Amino acid sequence: MASLTLGQITELRRQIQQRRAELRAEIRAELLASDESRYADLAGRVHDSGDESVADLLADLDVARIDRQVKEIRGLEAALRRVDLGVYGVCRECDGDIGYERLQSQPAAERCLACQQQYERSYAHEATPSL
């Protein structure tokens, strides 16, 4: 399991589980706060197309925030699976170690810093839509 000690792995697992619980609570609160009645309240006060656009934008922002949180949860759950498989802290590209400091700041990291930088240079613009 890379060069991580058992204590480091235990601490990182706790950190991952805590962050996952925080995200779940945030999503739950977000969904309760942004249900259809909230949009209906905003839309009910709409006086023109500009107001309607603002109401749509606010609803879209809520959905985008929840989507980011769900993606982060998926990354954290994948990290927990890697811990269980004994490959947590191993770069998926070069099989080198992902440093403990990197994992502390980014517990779901799948790549070492060098491979992540290369990945971002290669694929940063891949999902950017074009006309």
C-alpha positions in Angstrom: 0.0 0.0 0.0 2.5 2.6 -1.2 4.8 4.0 1.4 2.0 5.1 3.8 2.1 3.9 7.3 -0.9 2.2 9.0 -1.4 5.3 11.1 -1.4 7.6 8.0 -3.9 5.3 6.2 -6.1 5.2 9.3 -6.1 9.0 9.5 -6.7 9.5 5.8 -9.6 7.0 5.9 -11.1 8.9 8.8 -10.7 12.2 6.9 -12.4 10.7 3.8 -15.3 9.3 5.8 -15.8 12.6 7.6 -15.8 14.6 4.3 -18.2 12.1 2.8 -20.6 12.6 5.7 -20.3 16.4 5.4 -21.1 16.3 1.7 -24.1 14.0 2.3 -25.4 16.5 4.9 -24.8 19.4 2.5 -26.6 17.7 -0.3 -29.6 16.8 1.9 -29.8 20.4 3.1 -29.5 21.7 -0.4 -32.3 19.4 -1.7 -34.6 20.4 1.1 -33.9 24.1 0.6 -34.2 24.0 -3.2 -37.3 21.9 -3.7 -39.9 22.8 -6.3 -41.8 25.1 -4.0 -38.7 27.4 -3.8 -38.6 27.7 -7.5 -42.4 28.1 -7.7 -42.1 31.0 -5.1 -39.4 32.6 -7.3 -41.3 32.0 -10.5 -44.6 33.2 -8.9 -43.0 36.6 -8.4 -41.7 36.8 -11.9 -42.7 40.0 -13.7 -40.8 39.7 -16.9 -38.4 37.4 -18.8 -35.4 38.9 -16.9 -36.9 37.8 -13.6 -37.7 34.4 -15.0 -34.1 34.0 -16.2 -32.8 34.8 -12.7 -35.1 32.2 -11.2 -33.9 29.6 -13.8 -30.2 30.6 -13.1 -30.7 30.1 -9.3 -32.2 26.7 -9.8 -29.4 25.7 -12.2 -26.8 26.9 -9.7 -28.3 24.6 -7.1 -28.3 21.7 -9.4 -24.6 22.4 -10.4 -23.5 22.6 -6.8 -25.2 19.3 -6.0 -23.6 17.7 -9.0 -20.2 18.8 -7.9 -20.8 17.4 -4.4 -22.0 14.1 -5.8 -18.9 13.8 -8.0 -16.7 14.5 -4.9 -18.6 11.8 -3.0 -17.9 9.3 -5.8 -14.2 10.2 -5.7 -14.1 9.7 -2.0 -15.9 6.3 -2.2 -13.4 5.2 -4.9 -10.6 6.2 -2.6 -12.1 4.1 0.2 -12.3 1.1 -2.2 -8.6 1.6 -3.0 -7.8 1.6 0.7 -9.7 -1.7 1.0 -7.9 -3.2 -2.0 -4.5 -2.1 -0.7 -3.7 0.2 -3.6 -4.5 3.6 -1.9 -1.7 6.0 -2.4 -0.4 4.4 -5.6 -0.6 6.5 -8.8 -2.9 5.0 -11.4 -0.6 6.2 -14.2 3.0 5.4 -13.1 2.4 3.1 -10.1 4.6 5.4 -8.1 3.7 6.7 -4.6 1.2 9.6 -4.1 2.8 11.6 -1.4 1.1 11.7 2.1 1.0 15.5 2.0 -0.9 15.4 -1.3 -3.3 12.8 0.0 -3.9 15.0 3.1 -5.0 17.9 1.0 -6.6 15.8 -1.8 -7.6 12.4 -0.2 -9.3 11.2 -3.4 -6.2 11.8 -5.5 -5.6 9.0 -8.0 -2.4 10.3 -9.4 1.0 11.6 -8.2 1.5 15.3 -8.7 3.7 14.9 -11.8 1.1 12.5 -13.5 -1.8 14.8 -12.4 -0.1 17.8 -14.0 0.5 15.8 -17.2 -3.1 14.6 -17.2 -4.4 18.2 -16.8 -2.2 19.4 -19.7 -3.4 16.6 -21.9 -7.1 16.5 -21.0 -8.0 19.9 -19.6 -9.9 21.1 -22.6 -11.4 17.7 -23.6 -14.9 18.3 -22.2 -15.1 22.0 -23.4 -18.0 22.3 -25.8 -17.4 24.1 -29.0 -19.7 25.5 -31.7 
